[in-house]
């Protein structure tokens, strides 16, 4: 078994996909013609978005992200955390934590995306910035 994709529930899929292109430089894999589902090209595992409206139509009661008390985060790996952070902030992300070098050698920073999801920007595990 392998992880295929992670789905975040958002108000507007197209707007979120556009935001992730600008903020994080991710490519669009596809957006369904109805606009209720889309995926970003992130390698072997896709980052996907599904509309809250569609989930409600399916009888589900999705919650909203709580930036101050998150239950998960998205981690995007980059050799240049400061550069990625600046791009994210320029696109409208909110700074949660400036870049820090962790005791295990990884550099990390945190932002909140346009929907309030926590996004970690980090260097690869086991190495400093390239």
KEFI-820396 format. One record per residue (C-alpha): x negated, y negated, z; residue number from 0. Coordinates in steps of 0.05 Angstrom, whole numbers, plus 5000, padded with zeros to 4 digits. Each point is the difference from the previous one (the first is absolute). Example, Ala and Ser with C-alpha at 12.3 -4.5 7.8 and 13.67 -1.06 7.14 Angstrom:
! residues 2
REC  px  py  pz  nr
REC  4754  5090  5156  0;
REC  4973  4931  4987  1;
END
This chain:
! residues 130
REC  px  py  pz  nr
REC  5000  5000  5000  0;
REC  4977  4929  4988  1;
REC  5026  4930  5013  2;
REC  5033  4973  4937  3;
REC  5026  4932  5020  4;
REC  5021  4955  5057  5;
REC  5064  4960  4992  6;
REC  5013  4933  5033  7;
REC  5071  4974  5004  8;
REC  5007  4928  4975  9;
REC  5053  4951  4980  10;
REC  4974  4987  4931  11;
REC  4957  5053  4965  12;
REC  4980  4958  4940  13;
REC  4980  4941  5043  14;
REC  4959  5046  5046  15;
REC  4965  5034  4941  16;
REC  4982  4931  4972  17;
REC  4975  4979  5068  18;
REC  4955  5061  5008  19;
REC  4971  4987  4931  20;
REC  4981  4929  5019  21;
REC  4981  5012  5073  22;
REC  4961  5065  4994  23;
REC  4985  5009  4925  24;
REC  5038  5066  4996  25;
REC  5026  5021  4932  26;
REC  5073  5016  4989  27;
REC  5012  5074  4986  28;
REC  5074  4988  4984  29;
REC  5064  4966  5022  30;
REC  5066  5035  4987  31;
REC  5045  4961  4952  32;
REC  5052  4991  5056  33;
REC  4946  4966  5042  34;
REC  5013  5043  5061  35;
REC  4935  5040  4999  36;
REC  4929  4986  4979  37;
REC  4930  5027  5009  38;
REC  4931  4968  5001  39;
REC  4940  5035  4970  40;
REC  4956  5014  5060  41;
REC  4963  5063  4980  42;
REC  5022  5070  5018  43;
REC  5053  4976  5048  44;
REC  5049  4947  4978  45;
REC  5027  4942  5041  46;
REC  5075  4996  4984  47;
REC  5056  4952  5016  48;
REC  5075  5016  5005  49;
REC  5055  4949  5009  50;
REC  5037  4995  5065  51;
REC  5064  4995  4959  52;
REC  4989  5068  4968  53;
REC  4986  5032  5067  54;
REC  5063  4971  5029  55;
REC  5039  5027  4940  56;
REC  4971  5068  5016  57;
REC  5028  4995  5071  58;
REC  4934  4984  5035  59;
REC  4987  4945  5050  60;
REC  4928  4977  4986  61;
REC  4965  4955  5050  62;
REC  4958  4939  4985  63;
REC  4926  4994  5014  64;
REC  4980  4970  5067  65;
REC  4933  4965  4990  66;
REC  4990  4989  5074  67;
REC  5015  5073  5018  68;
REC  4982  5040  4938  69;
REC  5010  5075  4997  70;
REC  4952  5009  4941  71;
REC  4955  4962  4953  72;
REC  4978  5003  4928  73;
REC  4924  5004  4992  74;
REC  4969  4975  4936  75;
REC  4926  5016  4992  76;
REC  4953  4950  4969  77;
REC  4926  4987  5001  78;
REC  5014  4925  5010  79;
REC  5047  4988  5058  80;
REC  4990  4924  5003  81;
REC  5015  4993  4926  82;
REC  5061  5045  5004  83;
REC  5024  4962  5060  84;
REC  4995  4933  4965  85;
REC  5038  5027  4940  86;
REC  5055  5026  5046  87;
REC  5005  4934  5038  88;
REC  5002  4960  4935  89;
REC  5058  5044  4977  90;
REC  5040  4986  5063  91;
REC  4980  5053  5051  92;
REC  4996  4979  5072  93;
REC  4934  5011  5037  94;
REC  5007  5048  5059  95;
REC  4926  5013  5013  96;
REC  4937  4971  4968  97;
REC  4947  5048  4976  98;
REC  4965  5038  5055  99;
REC  4946  5053  4998  100;
REC  5024  5059  5041  101;
REC  4955  5042  5045  102;
REC  5001  5056  4947  103;
REC  4973  4952  4947  104;
REC  5062  4986  4960  105;
REC  5021  4928  4987  106;
REC  5075  4988  5007  107;
REC  5049  4942  4995  108;
REC  5076  4999  5007  109;
REC  5054  4961  4965  110;
REC  5076  5001  4998  111;
REC  5028  5007  4929  112;
REC  5060  4961  4974  113;
REC  5048  5051  5031  114;
REC  4965  5002  5068  115;
REC  4963  5066  4990  116;
REC  4931  5004  5031  117;
REC  4944  5010  4949  118;
REC  4930  5017  5021  119;
REC  4944  4979  4953  120;
REC  4940  5043  5015  121;
REC  4933  5025  4974  122;
REC  4993  5074  4987  123;
REC  4991  5043  5062  124;
REC  4928  5012  5018  125;
REC  4970  4941  4964  126;
REC  4989  4926  5003  127;
REC  5023  4953  4945  128;
REC  4967  5014  4933  129;
END
